């Protein structure tokens, strides 16, 4: 288990919801990512590394409590997929203990940056854009508003689902949110998350997507990292701060004023 970009952390209750839950339950629990009031965007607590006050976590846990869970078993993995932590016991307490280890290992203090160079971390974390956007979500927390992000994600399986890209027909975030409130789909919510980042930051994507698809998603295409750097560096301020995140699907930046 590790961070989750809107449920706070994976593992624990997610083994039951969405693990063995109905589609209707999954949709209802995930819909709580949005603020209760229309056109207010994502709930401010529905973010990675946060459980307290997170409405998605609250709903997942409420649903999981309705079932009988005799034993939870979760593991925490190293970057090379070796087991470095194993937690068994109560559904909630064992999960919280695992979350603490994930936070200790993979939440990294950094200064706010003008440019972040983020690798999704290779397969399977960048097998498609639905997966790779998690690294964008995590890494964007290290970047000032209006700053630049270079995202390296091969995405050899493309978008990841045929229902994902059509959501970008909505180029206005309010209109996209309205459509999701009328007909919520998880892939649409992922598109909303990506487009939100593309509106807040300049995002240069190094992947197999063509330039037109990148533009539709609010991003710029680069063929490779040197080209992406050429695009990014010419517009950075003098003495720009740059952060490099080689495993963006694993690491959660945490802004610190003590560095």
C-alpha positions as CSV (number, residue, x, y, z in Angstrom):
1,X,0.0,0.0,0.0
2,X,1.0,3.6,-0.4
3,X,-0.5,7.1,-0.9
4,X,-3.7,7.5,-2.8
5,X,-4.4,10.7,-4.6
6,X,-7.8,11.4,-3.2
7,X,-8.5,8.7,-0.5
8,X,-5.4,9.7,1.4
9,X,-3.8,6.2,1.5
10,X,-4.5,2.9,-0.3
11,X,-5.0,-0.4,1.6
12,X,-7.2,-1.0,4.6
13,X,-10.8,-0.3,3.9
14,X,-10.1,-0.2,0.1
15,X,-9.7,-3.9,0.1
16,X,-13.4,-4.1,0.7
17,X,-14.6,-0.9,-1.0
18,X,-14.0,-0.9,-3.9
19,X,-12.3,-4.3,-3.6
20,X,-15.5,-6.4,-3.4
21,X,-18.1,-3.6,-3.6
22,X,-20.8,-3.0,-6.2
23,X,-20.3,-0.4,-8.9
24,X,-23.0,1.7,-7.3
25,X,-21.2,1.7,-4.0
26,X,-17.9,2.6,-5.6
27,X,-19.5,5.5,-7.5
28,X,-21.2,6.8,-4.4
29,X,-18.1,6.7,-2.3
30,X,-15.8,8.2,-4.9
31,X,-18.3,11.0,-5.7
32,X,-17.5,12.5,-2.3
33,X,-14.2,13.8,-3.7
34,X,-16.1,17.0,-4.7
35,X,-17.2,19.8,-2.4
36,X,-20.9,19.5,-1.4
37,X,-21.7,22.8,-3.2
38,X,-21.7,22.7,-7.0
39,X,-18.8,24.3,-8.9
40,X,-16.5,24.3,-5.9
41,X,-14.1,21.7,-7.2
42,X,-12.4,19.0,-5.2
43,X,-12.8,18.8,-1.5
44,X,-9.6,20.3,0.1
45,X,-9.1,17.3,2.4
46,X,-9.5,14.7,-0.4
47,X,-5.8,14.6,-1.0
48,X,-2.9,12.2,-0.6
49,X,-1.5,11.6,2.8
50,X,-4.6,12.9,4.6
51,X,-7.3,10.8,6.4
52,X,-8.7,13.2,9.0
53,X,-11.5,15.2,7.4
54,X,-11.2,13.3,4.1
55,X,-14.7,12.7,2.9
56,X,-13.7,9.8,0.6
57,X,-11.9,8.0,3.3
58,X,-14.8,8.6,5.6
59,X,-17.3,7.1,3.2
60,X,-15.0,4.1,2.3
61,X,-14.6,3.3,6.0
62,X,-18.3,3.7,6.7
63,X,-19.1,1.2,4.0
64,X,-16.3,-1.2,5.1
65,X,-17.5,-1.2,8.6
66,X,-20.9,-2.6,7.4
67,X,-19.0,-5.8,6.5
68,X,-17.3,-8.3,8.8
69,X,-13.6,-8.1,8.5
70,X,-11.9,-10.8,10.5
71,X,-8.3,-9.9,9.7
72,X,-6.5,-7.1,7.7
73,X,-3.2,-7.9,6.2
74,X,-1.4,-5.1,4.4
75,X,2.2,-4.7,3.3
76,X,4.4,-1.7,2.6
77,X,6.9,-2.1,-0.2
78,X,10.3,-0.6,-1.0
79,X,10.8,1.1,-4.4
80,X,12.0,-2.2,-5.8
81,X,8.9,-4.1,-4.5
82,X,10.5,-5.8,-1.5
83,X,8.3,-6.1,1.6
84,X,9.6,-3.7,4.3
85,X,6.5,-3.6,6.5
86,X,3.7,-6.1,7.2
87,X,0.7,-5.2,9.2
88,X,-2.0,-7.6,10.4
89,X,-5.0,-7.2,12.7
90,X,-7.9,-4.9,13.1
91,X,-9.2,-3.3,9.9
92,X,-8.6,0.2,11.2
93,X,-5.7,0.1,13.6
94,X,-3.5,-2.1,11.4
95,X,-4.2,0.1,8.5
96,X,-3.3,3.3,10.5
97,X,0.0,1.7,11.5
98,X,0.8,1.0,7.9
99,X,-0.1,4.5,6.9
100,X,2.3,5.9,9.5
101,X,5.2,3.9,7.9
102,X,4.3,5.1,4.4
103,X,4.3,8.7,5.7
104,X,7.6,8.2,7.4
105,X,9.2,6.6,4.3
106,X,7.8,8.4,1.4
107,X,6.7,11.9,2.4
108,X,9.7,14.1,1.6
109,X,10.4,17.6,2.7
110,X,11.2,20.1,0.0
111,X,11.2,23.8,-0.9
112,X,8.6,25.2,-3.2
113,X,9.9,24.9,-6.8
114,X,9.5,26.8,-10.0
115,X,10.0,23.6,-12.0
116,X,9.5,20.0,-11.1
117,X,10.8,17.2,-13.3
118,X,8.7,14.2,-12.4
119,X,9.1,10.6,-13.6
120,X,6.0,8.5,-13.0
121,X,8.4,5.7,-12.0
122,X,8.2,3.3,-15.0
123,X,5.8,0.5,-15.4
124,X,3.2,-0.2,-14.1
125,X,3.0,3.4,-12.8
126,X,3.2,4.9,-16.2
127,X,1.5,2.1,-18.2
128,X,-1.3,4.5,-19.1
129,X,-2.2,8.1,-18.4
130,X,-4.8,7.2,-15.8
131,X,-2.1,5.7,-13.7
132,X,0.6,8.3,-14.5
133,X,-1.5,11.2,-13.5
134,X,-1.1,10.1,-9.9
135,X,2.6,11.2,-10.1
136,X,1.4,14.5,-11.5
137,X,-0.9,14.9,-8.6
138,X,1.7,14.1,-6.0
139,X,4.6,16.0,-7.6
140,X,2.5,19.2,-8.3
141,X,2.5,19.8,-4.5
142,X,6.2,20.8,-4.8
143,X,5.5,23.5,-7.4
144,X,4.4,27.1,-7.0
145,X,1.1,28.2,-8.5
146,X,1.7,28.9,-12.2
147,X,5.0,27.0,-12.2
148,X,6.2,24.4,-14.7
149,X,6.1,20.6,-14.5
150,X,7.8,18.1,-16.8
151,X,6.1,14.8,-16.6
152,X,7.8,11.7,-18.0
153,X,5.4,8.9,-18.6
154,X,5.6,6.5,-21.5
155,X,1.9,5.4,-21.4
156,X,2.4,2.5,-23.8
157,X,-1.2,1.5,-23.3
158,X,-2.5,5.0,-24.0
159,X,-5.1,6.7,-21.9
160,X,-6.0,3.5,-20.0
161,X,-9.7,3.4,-20.7
162,X,-11.9,4.4,-23.7
163,X,-14.1,6.6,-21.5
164,X,-11.2,8.8,-20.2
165,X,-10.2,11.1,-23.1
166,X,-13.8,12.0,-24.2
167,X,-14.2,13.9,-21.0
168,X,-11.8,16.5,-22.3
169,X,-14.5,17.7,-24.6
170,X,-15.3,19.8,-21.6
171,X,-12.6,22.4,-21.6
172,X,-14.2,24.4,-18.8
173,X,-13.7,22.9,-15.3
174,X,-17.1,24.1,-14.1
175,X,-18.8,22.4,-17.0
176,X,-16.8,19.2,-16.5
177,X,-17.8,19.2,-12.8
178,X,-21.4,19.8,-13.7
179,X,-21.3,16.8,-16.1
180,X,-19.8,14.6,-13.5
181,X,-22.4,15.6,-10.9
182,X,-25.1,14.7,-13.4
183,X,-23.4,11.4,-14.4
184,X,-20.5,10.5,-12.2
185,X,-17.8,8.3,-13.7
186,X,-14.4,7.5,-12.0
187,X,-12.5,8.0,-15.3
188,X,-14.2,11.4,-15.7
189,X,-13.2,12.4,-12.2
190,X,-9.6,11.4,-13.1
191,X,-9.8,13.6,-16.2
192,X,-11.1,16.5,-14.0
193,X,-8.1,16.0,-11.7
194,X,-5.6,16.1,-14.6
195,X,-7.2,19.1,-16.3
196,X,-7.2,21.0,-12.9
197,X,-3.4,20.5,-12.8
198,X,-3.1,21.6,-16.4
199,X,-4.9,24.8,-15.6
200,X,-2.9,25.6,-12.5
201,X,0.6,24.8,-13.9
202,X,2.4,24.6,-17.2
203,X,2.6,20.9,-17.9
204,X,5.0,19.5,-20.5
205,X,4.4,15.8,-21.2
206,X,7.1,13.4,-22.4
207,X,5.1,10.4,-23.7
208,X,3.8,8.7,-26.8
209,X,0.8,10.9,-27.2
210,X,0.6,13.2,-30.2
211,X,0.7,17.0,-29.8
212,X,-3.1,17.4,-30.5
213,X,-4.1,15.0,-27.7
214,X,-1.7,16.8,-25.3
215,X,-3.2,20.2,-26.2
216,X,-6.7,18.9,-25.7
217,X,-5.7,17.8,-22.2
218,X,-4.1,21.2,-21.5
219,X,-0.5,20.0,-21.8
220,X,2.4,20.5,-24.1
221,X,4.1,17.6,-25.9
222,X,7.8,17.0,-25.9
223,X,9.5,14.1,-27.7
224,X,12.2,13.6,-25.0
225,X,13.6,15.2,-21.8
226,X,16.2,17.4,-23.5
227,X,13.4,19.0,-25.6
228,X,11.2,19.4,-22.6
229,X,14.0,21.1,-20.7
230,X,14.5,23.5,-23.7
231,X,10.9,24.4,-23.5
232,X,10.8,24.9,-19.8
233,X,14.1,26.6,-19.0
234,X,13.7,29.5,-21.4
235,X,10.7,30.8,-19.4
236,X,11.9,30.2,-15.9
237,X,12.9,33.1,-13.6
238,X,16.5,33.9,-12.7
239,X,17.8,31.6,-10.0
240,X,14.8,29.3,-10.4
241,X,14.4,26.5,-8.0
242,X,14.1,23.1,-9.6
243,X,13.2,19.8,-8.0
244,X,13.7,16.3,-9.5
245,X,11.3,13.5,-8.5
246,X,12.5,10.2,-10.1
247,X,9.7,8.1,-8.6
248,X,6.7,10.4,-8.7
249,X,4.1,7.6,-8.2
250,X,5.6,6.8,-4.8
251,X,6.9,10.0,-3.3
252,X,4.8,12.7,-1.8
253,X,6.5,16.2,-1.6
254,X,5.9,18.1,1.6
255,X,6.7,21.8,1.6
256,X,9.0,22.8,4.5
257,X,10.3,26.3,5.4
258,X,13.1,24.7,7.4
259,X,15.2,23.8,4.4
